[in-house]
Amino acid sequence: MGIGSKLSILMKKKGTNANEVAQKADIPPQTIYSLIRRDAKKVDIDSLIKIARVLGVNAEYFSDDYEPQTIAAHHDDYQFTEEELDEIEEFKRYVLSKRKK
């Protein structure tokens, strides 16, 4: 899968479009449209970094070798009140609710 395909999927996931990303990244919209249309495998690194920052990923996300890392949050070492534990559970439900179904 090329950079353009990954970019297109990520923009849909983030609920944005090429014009918004281009404006926030301070690059021409045509650059993004061209990446998507050609499904580019190579791109100017400065543009890629700007796009990645706008979309909240690192530039490596667009690499064919990219494998996301799972980060676990544990709270076993801390003494939380029952109210704090409820709040933590509520936050976990909130984060999970933002996933695309």
N, C-alpha and C positions, 0 to 999 in steps of 0.2 A: 504494500500500500504506500503510495507516494505522500509527500508532504501536503499536497492539495487536498487529497481525500481526508487525511487526518484533520486538516484545518477545517474543512467543511463540516465534518462530524462534530468537532469540538465547538464550532460556532453554534451549531444547532443545539448541542447540549447546554451551552451557556446562554442560549436565548438571545443571540446577537447576530449581526450580519456583517458583511464585508465593509460596508461604508462606515459603520460604527467603529469597527476594529481599526480601520485605516485612519480614521480621524484621531482616535485615542493614541495610536502608535506613531502618528505624525509621518505617515507614508502615503503615497498615492493609492486610492482605491483600486486602480488598474493593476497594481502590483499583486494585490490579493486575488482579484479576479483571474489574473494570469496564472498564479500558482494553482488555483483550483481547476481552471480549464485544462492546463497542461498536466495536472497531477505531478508537478515537478518533483524530482528527486534531489535537486540541488537548488540552493537559494542563497542570496546574499546574507551572510551571517548577521550583519547589523539589523537587517529587516526582520529576520527570523527571531532574533532576541527581542526586538520591540513587540512583535506579534505575540510571542510567548508570554511576555510580561503582562500585556493587556488581557490575555486569556487566563492568566493565573497558573501557568505551567512553566516548566523549564524548557529550554530549547531542545534538550535531549528527548522530550516527548515526541518530537517529529522524526526521530531516528527509527530505522527499521529494527534496531537492536534494543529498543526501549522496553523495559519491563518495569511496571510500577512497583513501588515498594509499599508493603503494608506496615503501617505504624500502629502499634497497639498502645492504648492508654490504660495503665493500671493504677488502682488507688488502694492496693492492699497495704502499703506502708503507712497510710495515713489514718487517723481516727476522725471520721466524719460523723456529724450528727445525723439523725434520721432525716431531718429536713434537708440537709445538704445532699444526702444520698438520693432523695427523691428528686432534687433539682438536677443532679447529674443524670439520672435516668430520663428525666424530661428532656434534657439537652440531647441525649443520645437519640431519643425518638424524633426530635426535631431534625437532627442531621440526617437520619434515615429517611424522613419524609421528603427531603429535597431530592432524593434519587429519582431518576426517570423510571416510570413503571412500564 
